[in-house]
Amino acid sequence: MSTGTAVTDHALAPDDENMGAARLAAAMLRFQEPLAHPMSASTPEGTPIIGIDAYVFMPSSRRVLRRDVVAYLAGLPGAAFIAATTTRGMFTLLLLHELSGERRTSLQKELDNQHAGLLALAPGPGTDRVLLEFDDETHLFSMAAVRRWAERFGLTTGWNIEPCPEPGRAEWRLNLIGGDGRRYSKGLGPR
């Protein structure tokens, strides 16, 4: 997982859309972290600490090391909805193919709407670059990877996309809005 001010552009390889989508989803999870409370339970020595060293995607109790989150998300067998909880590093994960009836229809509609919204707001080609910046992280994704993200991952992080005000850096800027409605990524803020 990339942090720091260096731009990550791993998603620009044309055959890497799933990994780019997973990198974007993981970045959105990290963006939400400051809004949750640290876990207060004690952890046995040598065990990865949830919210610091690892994430848990409930209902599974498996700890996914931070460095493995992108691979974990990319390896999911299909579309997923991931909801932040009030405990840092703990998320609820629902896989679309495991749902049925109204729940499956509703989640598919959310993903379809998200993808349609992205296409309407940012109709550029898949090779366009999309900039995301928050805290000390800067990421560059291909539009194709962002579109794949919109099809595969529903998250509780708000977002919008607009033409990048610095066209030399990217064609588009992805803006994130935290679940509290007061946390914003760089380039966006209370307007």
C-alpha positions, 0 to 999 in steps of 0.5 A, spaced: 500 500 500 502 506 498 502 512 502 506 518 502 507 524 497 509 519 491 504 518 486 502 511 485 500 509 478 500 502 478 493 502 475 495 505 468 497 498 465 491 496 461 490 489 463 491 491 471 484 494 471 482 490 477 488 491 481 487 499 480 479 498 482 482 494 488 487 500 490 482 505 489 477 501 494 483 500 499 485 508 499 477 509 500 478 505 506 484 508 509 480 515 507 475 513 512 479 511 518 480 517 522 472 517 523 472 511 526 475 509 534 481 505 535 479 498 537 480 498 545 480 490 546 487 488 548 491 484 542 496 478 544 503 479 543 505 478 536 498 478 533 496 484 528 492 489 531 486 491 527 486 498 525 493 499 525 496 492 522 490 489 519 483 490 517 477 485 518 472 484 513 466 481 517 462 477 517 469 473 517 474 474 523 480 473 519 485 479 519 488 481 513 494 485 513 494 492 511 500 490 505 495 485 503 488 489 503 489 490 495 490 483 493 485 481 498 480 486 494 482 484 487 481 477 489 474 477 491 470 473 486 465 479 484 462 485 486 462 487 493 459 492 498 464 495 504 461 499 509 465 502 514 464 501 522 465 505 528 471 501 529 477 503 526 480 497 521 473 493 521 468 493 515 462 489 513 463 486 507 457 483 502 458 480 496 453 481 491 453 473 488 451 471 496 445 475 496 438 474 493 432 477 492 431 485 494 438 485 497 441 483 491 437 487 487 438 493 491 445 492 491 446 491 484 442 498 483 447 502 487 452 499 483 449 500 476 447 507 479 454 509 481 457 506 474 452 510 470 453 517 475 461 516 473 460 515 466 455 521 466 460 526 470 467 523 467 465 521 460 473 521 458 476 515 455 479 509 459 486 512 458 484 518 462 488 519 468 484 520 475 488 524 481 486 522 488 489 526 494 488 526 501 492 526 507 499 525 505 497 520 499 497 522 492 494 516 487 493 516 479 489 511 476 486 510 469 479 512 468 478 504 466 480 502 473 476 507 476 470 505 472 472 498 474 471 500 481 465 503 480 462 496 477 465 492 483 465 496 489 460 500 493 463 503 499 460 508 504 465 513 502 462 519 498 465 521 492 464 526 486 469 527 480 470 533 476 475 536 471 482 536 474 484 544 475 491 542 474 491 538 467 498 537 467 497 532 472 491 528 470 485 529 466 480 528 472 480 529 480 476 524 484 474 527 490 472 524 497 467 525 502 467 522 509 461 519 512 461 525 517 460 529 511 466 534 514 472 530 512 474 532 505 480 530 500 484 535 497 481 539 492 474 539 495 472 542 501 466 545 504 463 550 499 
